[in-house]
Amino acid sequence: MTTSHSAPAIEAEGLVKLFGNQRAVDGVSLTVPTGTVYGVLGPNGAGKTTTVRMLATLLRPDGGHGRIFGHDVVEEPTAVRSLVGVTGQYASVDEDLTATENLVIFSRLLGLSRTAARRKSSELLEEFGLTEAASKPLKNFSGGMRRRLDLAASLLSHPPLLFLDEPTTGLDPRTRAQMWDTIRRLVAEGSTVLLTTQYLEEADQLADRIAVIDRGKVIADGTADELKASVGVSSLHLALVDKGRIDEARVLIAQALGIEVSVTPEAARLTAPMTDPALTVELLTHLRDHSIAVDEITVSKPSLDEVFLTITGHGAEDDDSERSIA
């Protein structure tokens, strides 16, 4: 199966998925150019995994359209499946078999000869640092080792498009950094990656472009720099001596700066975008006039954390009452 050089790797228009009365995905639209990493950023239950499953033909959309290299995900599922690899949140492997046995079976199912399957499996185990554990049953693997093996399995066919659904969840910092290097190498070799994550740093490090998704909707889209610029040239962080006056201070800061002010999950710190850092002194005077004592204040360039908090009003890893569907 060949891909069209003129078609984007992914085109999604108004994708909808219903589970009972809940709209897990509510009109998601994405365009992913070939040869890029596209980050889909959002908390648990935002609709990221459901969107990936529709684009990978694992779920049928209830509305909208999806195309992979120009092929419709509903009308041409076989063509789509030949072009994609999927690494989900949970390892799709057999725990009673060894790492080598799992990869050889997957390779054989893809049509490789026995010799080629063993050679490819050995190469991938070495690349992902699993050679010493190759003959061990998976039930003795750590969570990080399972994640690495699952990614290795998804690369057996070297698909032009790879869906990585929260690939580093549960990994230690060292293994996560190794996974990032592997993703960068794949893209350098011509692959396209759609990466879902709830880690702000991961999206900032890897993605050429980021869609922020919350409660089934895309609420922002752009490069990391564009998203940061959208919330102001600087970001204000302020902690109070009296945490009981956080709501009062939030209103006063919003009035003084004419902007929306967010409260961190700990309800102990206020965050707000600032177009003019020189207003800091005026803001402190305004709070003092209302007898609100400031314990700590910093002004810095915004990060993706501030972007997400400002856009959604909550953190990227927060849960709420509707987080049961991914």
C-alpha positions as CSV (number, residue, x, y, z in Angstrom):
1,M,0.0,0.0,0.0
2,T,1.4,3.4,-1.0
3,T,0.6,6.7,0.5
4,S,-0.2,9.9,-1.2
5,H,2.4,12.6,-0.8
6,S,-0.1,15.3,-1.4
7,A,-2.5,14.1,1.3
8,P,-2.0,14.9,5.0
9,A,-1.2,11.9,7.2
10,I,-4.4,12.5,9.1
11,E,-7.6,14.6,8.4
12,A,-10.3,14.5,10.9
13,E,-13.5,16.6,10.5
14,G,-16.1,16.8,13.2
15,L,-15.5,13.3,14.7
16,V,-18.2,12.3,17.2
17,K,-18.4,9.2,19.4
18,L,-21.3,8.6,21.8
19,F,-21.4,6.2,24.7
20,G,-25.0,6.2,25.8
21,N,-25.9,9.8,26.5
22,Q,-22.3,10.9,26.9
23,R,-20.4,12.5,24.0
24,A,-16.9,11.1,24.6
25,V,-15.7,12.9,21.4
26,D,-17.7,16.0,20.4
27,G,-16.7,17.3,17.0
28,V,-12.9,16.8,16.9
29,S,-11.2,18.2,13.8
30,L,-7.4,17.6,13.2
31,T,-5.0,17.9,10.3
32,V,-1.6,16.3,10.7
33,P,1.1,16.9,8.0
34,T,3.3,14.0,7.1
35,G,6.7,13.7,8.7
36,T,5.7,15.4,12.0
37,V,4.8,14.7,15.6
38,Y,1.3,15.9,16.4
39,G,0.5,16.1,20.1
40,V,-3.0,15.7,21.5
41,L,-2.9,17.0,25.0
42,G,-5.5,16.6,27.6
43,P,-6.4,15.0,31.0
44,N,-7.7,11.5,31.5
45,G,-11.1,11.1,30.0
46,A,-10.8,14.1,27.6
47,G,-11.5,11.9,24.6
48,K,-7.9,11.4,23.4
49,T,-7.9,7.6,23.3
50,T,-11.4,7.4,21.7
51,T,-10.3,9.8,19.0
52,V,-7.2,7.6,18.3
53,R,-9.4,4.4,18.2
54,M,-11.7,5.9,15.6
55,L,-8.8,7.1,13.4
56,A,-7.2,3.6,13.7
57,T,-10.5,1.9,12.6
58,L,-10.9,0.3,16.1
59,L,-14.1,2.3,16.7
60,R,-16.7,3.4,14.2
61,P,-17.4,7.2,14.4
62,D,-21.0,8.2,15.2
63,G,-20.4,11.4,13.2
64,G,-17.9,13.3,11.2
65,H,-15.2,11.9,8.9
66,G,-11.6,10.6,9.2
67,R,-9.0,10.0,6.5
68,I,-5.5,8.5,6.8
69,F,-3.3,9.5,3.8
70,G,-6.5,10.1,1.9
71,H,-8.2,6.8,2.8
72,D,-11.5,7.0,4.6
73,V,-11.5,5.2,8.0
74,V,-15.0,3.9,7.6
75,E,-15.1,3.1,3.9
76,E,-11.5,1.9,3.5
77,P,-10.6,0.3,6.8
78,T,-8.3,-2.4,5.3
79,A,-6.2,0.3,3.5
80,V,-6.0,2.4,6.7
81,R,-4.9,-0.6,8.8
82,S,-2.0,-1.3,6.4
83,L,-0.7,2.2,7.0
84,V,-0.8,2.6,10.7
85,G,0.7,1.1,13.9
86,V,-1.0,1.6,17.3
87,T,0.6,1.5,20.7
88,G,-2.1,1.7,23.3
89,Q,-2.1,2.6,27.0
90,Y,-1.9,-1.1,27.9
91,A,0.5,-3.6,26.4
92,S,-1.1,-5.9,23.8
93,V,1.1,-8.9,24.5
94,D,0.9,-12.4,25.9
95,E,2.3,-12.5,29.5
96,D,3.0,-16.3,29.4
97,L,5.4,-15.9,26.4
98,T,8.8,-14.4,26.4
99,A,9.6,-11.1,24.7
100,T,11.2,-12.8,21.8
101,E,8.3,-15.2,21.4
102,N,5.8,-12.3,21.4
103,L,7.7,-10.3,18.7
104,V,8.3,-13.4,16.5
105,I,4.6,-14.3,16.6
106,F,3.7,-10.7,15.6
107,S,6.3,-10.7,12.9
108,R,5.0,-14.0,11.5
109,L,1.4,-12.6,11.5
110,L,2.7,-9.7,9.4
111,G,4.1,-12.2,6.8
112,L,7.8,-12.3,7.7
113,S,9.7,-15.6,7.3
114,R,10.8,-17.4,10.5
115,T,14.4,-16.2,9.9
116,A,13.4,-12.6,9.2
117,A,11.1,-12.6,12.2
118,R,13.8,-13.7,14.5
119,R,16.3,-11.2,13.0
120,K,13.8,-8.3,13.3
121,S,12.8,-9.2,16.8
122,S,16.4,-9.3,17.9
123,E,17.1,-5.9,16.4
124,L,14.1,-4.3,18.2
125,L,14.9,-5.9,21.5
126,E,18.4,-4.5,21.3
127,E,17.1,-1.1,20.3
128,F,14.8,-0.9,23.3
129,G,17.3,-2.3,25.8
130,L,15.5,-5.6,26.3
131,T,18.1,-8.1,25.1
132,E,19.0,-9.3,28.5
133,A,15.3,-10.0,29.2
134,A,14.5,-11.5,25.8
135,S,14.0,-15.0,27.2
136,K,12.0,-14.0,30.3
137,P,8.2,-14.4,30.4
138,L,6.4,-11.1,30.3
139,K,4.7,-11.7,33.6
140,N,8.1,-11.0,35.2
141,F,8.5,-7.6,33.3
142,S,8.2,-4.2,35.0
143,G,5.7,-1.7,33.6
144,G,8.4,0.2,31.8
145,M,9.7,-2.9,30.1
146,R,6.2,-3.8,28.9
147,R,5.7,-0.4,27.5
148,R,9.0,-0.6,25.6
149,L,8.1,-4.1,24.2
150,D,4.7,-2.9,23.1
151,L,6.3,0.0,21.2
152,A,8.7,-2.4,19.6
153,A,5.8,-4.6,18.5
154,S,4.1,-1.7,16.8
155,L,7.3,-1.0,14.8
156,L,7.7,-4.5,13.3
157,S,6.0,-3.4,10.1
158,H,7.6,0.1,10.1
159,P,4.2,1.9,9.4
160,P,4.2,5.4,7.9
161,L,1.8,6.5,10.6
162,L,2.2,5.6,14.3
163,F,-0.5,6.3,16.9
164,L,1.2,6.5,20.4
165,D,-1.5,6.7,23.0
166,E,0.2,7.9,26.2
167,P,3.3,5.8,25.5
168,T,5.2,6.9,28.5
169,T,2.5,6.6,31.2
170,G,4.1,4.9,34.2
171,L,7.7,5.0,33.0
172,D,10.6,6.3,35.0
173,P,12.3,9.5,33.8
174,R,15.2,7.6,32.3
175,T,13.0,5.2,30.3
176,R,10.8,8.1,29.3
177,A,13.8,10.0,27.9
178,Q,14.8,6.9,25.9
179,M,11.3,6.7,24.5
180,W,11.4,10.3,23.4
181,D,14.7,9.6,21.6
182,T,13.1,6.7,19.8
183,I,10.1,8.9,18.7
184,R,12.5,11.5,17.4
185,R,14.4,8.9,15.4
186,L,11.2,7.5,13.8
187,V,10.2,10.9,12.6
188,A,13.7,11.7,11.3
189,E,13.4,8.5,9.3
190,G,10.1,9.7,7.7
191,S,7.4,8.4,10.0
192,T,4.4,10.5,11.2
193,V,3.5,10.3,14.8
194,L,0.2,11.2,16.6
195,L,1.1,11.3,20.3
196,T,-1.6,11.6,23.0
197,T,-0.3,12.6,26.4
198,Q,-1.3,14.3,29.6
199,Y,2.3,15.3,30.3
200,L,2.9,19.0,29.4
201,E,6.6,18.5,29.2
202,E,6.3,15.6,26.7
203,A,4.1,17.7,24.3
204,D,6.6,20.6,24.6
205,Q,9.6,18.4,23.9
206,L,8.3,16.3,21.0
207,A,5.3,17.9,19.2
208,D,5.6,20.1,16.1
209,R,2.0,21.1,16.7
210,I,-0.4,20.5,19.6
211,A,-4.1,20.2,19.9
212,V,-5.5,20.8,23.4
213,I,-8.6,18.6,24.0
214,D,-10.9,18.7,26.9
215,R,-14.3,17.1,27.5
216,G,-14.3,15.8,23.9
217,K,-13.6,19.0,22.2
218,V,-10.5,20.6,20.6
219,I,-10.2,23.9,22.5
220,A,-6.9,25.1,21.1
221,D,-4.5,24.2,18.4
222,G,-1.0,25.5,17.4
223,T,2.7,25.1,18.0
224,A,4.0,25.2,21.5
225,D,5.2,28.7,21.0
226,E,1.9,29.9,19.6
227,L,-0.1,28.4,22.4
228,K,2.2,30.0,25.0
229,A,1.9,33.4,23.2
230,S,-1.9,33.1,23.3
231,V,-1.9,33.4,27.1
232,G,0.4,36.5,27.2
233,V,4.1,37.3,27.0
234,S,4.6,36.6,30.7
235,S,2.9,34.5,33.4
236,L,2.2,35.7,36.9
237,H,2.4,33.2,39.8
238,L,1.2,34.5,43.2
239,A,0.8,32.8,46.6
240,L,-1.0,34.4,49.5
241,V,-0.2,34.4,53.2
242,D,-3.9,33.8,54.0
243,K,-5.1,31.0,51.6
244,G,-8.7,31.6,52.8
245,R,-8.7,34.9,50.7
246,I,-7.8,33.2,47.4
247,D,-11.2,33.8,45.8
248,E,-11.2,37.5,46.8
249,A,-7.7,37.9,45.5
250,R,-8.6,36.2,42.2
251,V,-11.4,38.8,41.7
252,L,-9.1,41.7,42.5
253,I,-6.4,40.6,40.2
254,A,-8.9,40.0,37.4
255,Q,-10.2,43.5,37.8
256,A,-6.8,45.1,38.0
257,L,-5.4,43.3,34.9
258,G,-8.6,42.8,33.0
259,I,-7.9,39.1,32.5
260,E,-9.0,35.7,33.6
261,V,-7.1,34.3,36.7
262,S,-6.8,30.6,37.4
263,V,-6.3,28.8,40.7
264,T,-3.9,25.8,40.9
265,P,-5.3,22.4,42.1
266,E,-3.8,23.0,45.5
267,A,-5.9,26.2,45.8
268,A,-2.8,28.0,47.1
269,R,-1.5,29.8,44.1
270,L,-3.0,32.1,41.5
271,T,-1.8,32.1,37.9
272,A,-2.6,34.7,35.2
273,P,-1.2,35.8,31.8
274,M,0.4,39.3,31.7
275,T,1.1,41.3,28.6
276,D,2.9,44.0,30.7
277,P,5.1,42.7,33.6
278,A,5.5,46.4,34.7
279,L,1.9,46.1,36.1
280,T,3.3,43.9,38.9
281,V,4.0,46.8,41.2
282,E,0.5,48.3,40.6
283,L,-1.0,44.9,41.3
284,L,0.8,44.5,44.6
285,T,-0.3,47.9,45.6
286,H,-3.9,47.0,44.7
287,L,-3.8,43.9,46.9
288,R,-2.2,45.8,49.8
289,D,-4.9,48.4,49.7
290,H,-7.3,45.5,50.4
291,S,-5.1,44.1,53.2
292,I,-4.2,41.0,51.2
293,A,-0.7,39.9,52.1
294,V,1.4,38.2,49.4
295,D,3.7,35.3,50.4
296,E,5.4,34.8,47.0
297,I,5.2,36.3,43.6
298,T,7.0,35.5,40.3
299,V,6.7,36.6,36.7
300,S,8.0,34.3,34.0
301,K,7.5,33.2,30.4
302,P,4.4,31.0,30.2
303,S,4.7,27.2,30.0
304,L,2.3,24.7,28.5
305,D,1.1,24.2,32.1
306,E,-0.1,27.8,32.2
307,V,-1.6,27.5,28.8
308,F,-3.7,24.5,29.8
309,L,-4.7,25.9,33.1
310,T,-5.7,29.2,31.5
311,I,-7.7,27.7,28.7
312,T,-9.5,25.0,30.6
313,G,-9.5,26.3,34.2
314,H,-8.0,23.1,35.6
315,G,-4.7,21.1,35.3
316,A,-3.9,18.6,32.6
317,E,-3.9,15.7,35.1
318,D,-7.0,16.7,37.0
319,D,-10.0,14.3,37.3
320,D,-13.6,15.3,37.3
321,S,-16.9,13.5,37.4
322,E,-16.8,12.7,33.7
323,R,-13.4,11.2,33.5
324,S,-14.5,7.6,33.1
325,I,-14.1,7.5,29.3
326,A,-10.8,8.1,27.7
